[in-house]
Amino acid sequence: MKRSAIFAVLIGLVLAATLIATNDLSAILGAIGKAGWGIAFVVLLHVPQTVASAIGWGVLLKRREAFGWLYALRWMRESVNALLPVAQLGGDVVRARLLAQRGPTLADAMAATMVDLSVEGATQAVFTILCVALLVAGPHGGAELPLAAGVTAITVLLAVALVAAQRFGLFALIERLVTRWTRGRDLVGLNVAVLALYRQPRRLAAAGFWHLASWLLGGIETYAALHVLGVNASLREAMIVEGLGQAVRSVGFLVPGALGVQEGGYLVICGMFGIPPQRALALSLIRRIRELALGLPGLALWHRLEARHDAAVIEGTAS
């Protein structure tokens, strides 16, 4: 593990722990305890989001893959990004590499994955803008607007920068560097494959539809989480909390798992609607519980697939 990653994790843990410890830990844990089995319901509500995202990614692939396999890869991607110190891109490398082990070339798998990441970012920007519009239209659209506008602007800029970099040569550079350093040809054709996908607006639109659906389903998950915590929030408020909360996580993408960033974001965003800080931090902890409940099995599956692939390679080499 790189020192920078360790440092980022430690800073995030200290920030998260400080926020929780200074906001009545007993009240936070009490809210979690009262939620009880409702937390399991919230965890299960995340599954449809992964389903929608997996379908969106599948639209961009050159050949049709079994949905169960795509879902498993998307699940492992989320597990790696949430629980390992790899910022927010390591899981995408993992899913592309695992996909390439089952048939597509690594260049095609990586191209579809990176374009999918761009589509996901673009639809997040749309979702964030919609949530800001909901904020402005309601009774809480005054003093909070500059903060919401700033987070939205950064989210949009990140999405535009990623798309622009892909469209104007980022992967041509990566392809040349990897080929030169490794003297391999696994990524030959990566830039061509990326540009080919950007010339297929129908597939991009279909992928965008499913990713936007996933973001909207996230709002429903937040709505359920707030209610199991005893917060009588409206669906509008839940959507705003989800949209701005995810935008804050994206801004802090360099911090593994957005440790501390997510907690601080929820404190500010939930405060817009008079939600007590203890409930806001309890909401963040429910998200952490969900990440562990779904992420640990996802990491175990990833380890198993990697071990099986390594064994097959060794067996093939020996024979």
C-alpha positions, -999 to 999 in steps of 0.1 A, spaced: 0 0 0 14 34 -9 22 59 18 -1 85 3 -30 60 5 -22 51 41 -20 88 50 -54 95 33 -70 67 51 -57 78 85 -68 114 79 -102 102 69 -106 79 99 -95 107 123 -119 132 107 -148 107 108 -141 96 144 -138 132 155 -171 141 140 -188 111 156 -172 115 190 -180 152 192 -217 148 184 -230 126 212 -218 91 203 -245 75 226 -273 93 207 -258 82 173 -256 45 184 -290 48 200 -305 58 166 -287 30 149 -300 5 175 -336 17 171 -334 13 134 -329 -24 140 -338 -47 112 -348 -17 91 -311 -14 83 -313 -48 65 -341 -34 44 -320 -3 35 -291 -26 26 -313 -46 2 -326 -14 -14 -291 -9 -28 -293 -40 -49 -316 -25 -76 -291 4 -80 -263 -21 -88 -287 -39 -112 -294 -7 -131 -257 3 -132 -248 -32 -145 -273 -29 -173 -260 5 -182 -225 -9 -185 -236 -39 -205 -251 -17 -231 -216 -4 -240 -199 -38 -243 -191 -51 -278 -207 -85 -271 -236 -95 -249 -225 -108 -215 -246 -128 -190 -263 -104 -167 -254 -124 -136 -217 -120 -146 -221 -82 -152 -239 -78 -119 -211 -97 -100 -184 -75 -117 -203 -43 -108 -208 -56 -72 -170 -63 -69 -162 -29 -83 -183 -12 -56 -167 -34 -30 -132 -25 -40 -139 12 -42 -157 13 -9 -134 -8 13 -99 -8 -2 -75 22 -2 -76 27 -40 -94 61 -42 -124 56 -65 -109 41 -96 -94 8 -85 -127 -11 -87 -131 -1 -124 -97 -16 -132 -106 -47 -114 -139 -52 -132 -123 -45 -166 -95 -70 -160 -119 -97 -147 -142 -92 -177 -112 -96 -201 -105 -130 -185 -138 -143 -198 -135 -134 -235 -132 -97 -245 -98 -82 -251 -85 -61 -223 -86 -30 -246 -123 -35 -253 -131 -43 -217 -112 -12 -205 -128 10 -231 -163 1 -222 -155 4 -185 -139 39 -189 -167 52 -211 -192 37 -186 -174 57 -159 -178 89 -179 -215 82 -185 -220 75 -148 -203 108 -140 -223 128 -165 -256 114 -152 -245 122 -117 -240 158 -128 -275 158 -142 -289 142 -110 -271 168 -89 -285 196 -109 -320 182 -106 -315 180 -68 -303 216 -66 -334 226 -86 -355 208 -60 -336 227 -33 -342 261 -49 -378 254 -56 -385 246 -19 -384 265 13 -348 258 19 -333 274 -12 -318 305 3 -285 306 23 -277 270 13 -277 277 -24 -240 289 -28 -228 257 -11 -250 235 -33 -240 255 -64 -203 251 -56 -205 213 -51 -226 210 -83 -201 231 -103 -172 208 -92 -192 177 -100 -200 190 -135 -164 200 -141 -151 166 -130 -175 149 -154 -167 172 -183 -129 168 -177 -132 130 -177 -152 130 -209 -129 155 -226 -98 137 -216 -111 105 -231 -123 121 -263 -91 140 -269 -63 115 -264 -59 104 -228 -61 67 -237 -39 71 -267 -12 83 -243 -20 55 -218 -19 30 -246 15 41 -258 30 43 -223 18 8 -212 29 -7 -245 64 9 -241 68 0 -204 55 -36 -205 63 -44 -241 30 -61 -242 1 -55 -266 -29 -60 -242 -41 -24 -245 -34 -19 -282 -66 -5 -297 -78 11 -265 -81 46 -278 -98 35 -310 -123 15 -290 -131 45 -267 -136 68 -296 -158 42 -314 -181 41 -284 -184 79 -283 -196 78 -319 -227 56 -309 -251 81 -293 -279 55 -289 -258 33 -268 -246 62 -248 -281 74 -242 -293 39 -232 -264 36 -207 -272 71 -194 -308 62 -189 -299 32 -167 -273 52 -147 -297 80 -141 -322 54 -129 -296 41 -105 -290 76 -90 -327 81 -85 -330 47 -68 -303 60 -45 -327 87 -34 -352 61 -25 -326 43 -4 -318 75 15 -356 81 20 -359 46 36 -327 51 57 -340 84 71 -373 69 80 -359 39 98 -339 64 118 -371 82 128 -366 112 106 -399 122 89 -382 135 57 -400 140 24 -389 122 -7 -378 156 -21 -356 161 10 -342 126 7 -334 132 -30 -315 164 -22 -295 147 6 -286 118 -17 -277 140 -47 -256 165 -28 -242 138 -6 -230 118 -36 -216 150 -51 -195 156 -19 -182 120 -21 -172 126 -57 -153 158 -48 -134 138 -22 -127 109 -46 -90 108 -36 -98 98 -1 -105 60 1 -141 53 8 -146 91 12 -138 86 49 -147 117 69 -158 135 37 -191 116 36 -197 123 73 -190 160 71 -211 163 40 -241 147 56 -238 170 86 -240 201 65 -266 188 40 -290 173 66 -287 205 86 -304 223 58 -336 205 67 -332 207 105 -321 170 108 -301 167 140 -264 160 136 -267 127 155 -293 115 129 -271 128 100 -241 108 113 -263 78 120 -274 80 83 -237 80 73 -231 50 96 -259 31 79 -242 37 46 -210 23 61 -229 -7 74 -243 -13 39 -208 -10 24 -195 -36 48 -225 -59 44 -223 -60 7 -186 -52 2 -170 -79 23 -187 -107 3 -178 -88 -29 -142 -88 -19 -143 -125 -10 -158 -132 -45 -130 -112 -61 -103 -130 -42 -119 -164 -52 -120 -154 -89 -84 -142 -89 -72 -174 -72 -91 -195 -97 -77 -176 -126 -41 -178 -112 -45 -216 -107 -57 -220 -143 -27 -200 -156 -3 -221 -136 -19 -253 -148 -19 -241 -184 18 -231 -181 27 -265 -165 10 -285 -193 
